[in-house]
Amino acid sequence: MEKPIQELLNFSIINMDKPAGPTSFGVDSIVKKMLNAKKISHAGTLDPAVGGVLPLMINRACRLSDYFMHRNKAYAGIMRVHREIERKELEKEISKFIGKIIQLPPVKSRVKRVEREREVFSFKILEQDGKDFLFETEVQAGTYIRKLCDDIGKQIGGAHMLELRRTKAGIFSEESIVSLYQLEEAVNEWKKGNEKELRKILIPADEALVKVMPKVEIKEEAIKQLLTGKPLFKQDVLSEKEKHIELEDKFALFSENRFIGVYRRVDEGEIIARAEFVFN
């Protein structure tokens, strides 16, 4: 059965296509007003000049941001080098930055400026136009692409990032992205009584969760106590799937199609997990 639209508006995610210009928090405010939501938060801030994938959590789904935020990101951009250089020479220098690197966040970043380890999984040159190189890269969350381009430039006589767009943030990609204009059109239709287009945009938060963590089923008679925040006992579960979840790892708890919450695996005798988030 389809969830009521108001239930979706209380606990869903929008895979937003952030335009270049406004801040990520500015986009939050625009969508919050558009949906008349109590709260909107994003998973992974983008610089104002950078556009692309910006997952937005709506209302109660805001509590789930951390489960989606700390995952690999992918970008497409243009790097301008400061001297003439052959593509093969540039690619040779870039290869030195594949793998684990030490990066110092930019001066204007929101995080503390201390060196930290990050991993670059790929950095491919797609096209060259003079001193401009179109690239795509996949990196660990928290990696600064502008700083990465600058660090590469220090090895070749200078380079800087000219343009950048995020194409993937964890499970969210450009394939199902929606613009502010498309969202506005869908909201206007919904207000007229047609919720079809808005439904296509709203991603149920519980459905997204099972793409980033295991799903465990419980007995129906255990629901009432679990919704009061009590821990999960061995006798509450339907299968032995939870036994294969490592200690301290998270999983989504369901009773058939009903989402109960997010739990953390523990080893406390009959108690096998404790609640981190309860959807009551």
C-alpha positions, 0 to 999 in steps of 0.5 A: 500500500502507498504511504499517505503523502503527509507521512512521506512529507514527515519522513522522506528524502529528496535527491536535490540538484543544488544549483551553483550560487546559493549555499547548501543551507540556502537550499534547505531554507527554500525547500523548507518554505516550499514544503512548509516543513518544520526542518530540512537538513542536508547530507554533505555540504556543497560550496556555493559555487558547486552544484549537483547531488545534495540529499535533503532530509525532511522533518524526522528524516533529519535524524538520519543524516549521519547514516547517509553523510559519511560515504564516498562522493563522486565529482566531475570538474575542470582543472586549469593548469598554469603552464602547458603540459602534456596529458600523459605527464599530468596523468602521471602526476595525478597517479601519485595522489591515488590512494590514501593522502594527507590533506589540510582543509582550506582556510575557509572550510568549516572544519578544524584546520589540521592534517587528516588522512583521506582516500582518493579512489580514482581521478580520471582525465576525460578531455583536454582543451588547452590548459583546461582538463575535464576530470571525474573523481571518486573520493572518501567523504570529507575530501576537498577537491579544490585542495586536491587540484591545488596540491596536484598543481604544486607538482606541475607548476600550478593548477586550480579548480575552475568548475565542479559538480557533485555527481554522487553522494553515497547511494544518491546519484544524478540518475534520480536528481530533481531541480528546485524548479521540478520540485516547485512544479510538483508542490504546486500540483499537489496543492491542486490535489494531484500528488503524483509528481511529488510522490515520485520525488519523495524517497521514503527514508526507511527504503533508503536506509536499507540500501546503506545498512542490513535489514532485520525483521522482528515478531509483531508482538515485540513492536509495542515494547520496542517503540518505547525505546527498550532494547532488542532481545534475541527472542524478538527477531524472526531470523538469525540474520542479526547474528552476522552483523558485527558488534557496534554496526547499525541495522534497520529494524522492521516488522514486515513493512513497518519501520521500527528504527535503527539499532546498534549491535551489542553483546549483552547476553539476551540483549542483542541490540540497542536503539539509536533511533526509534520511529514512534 
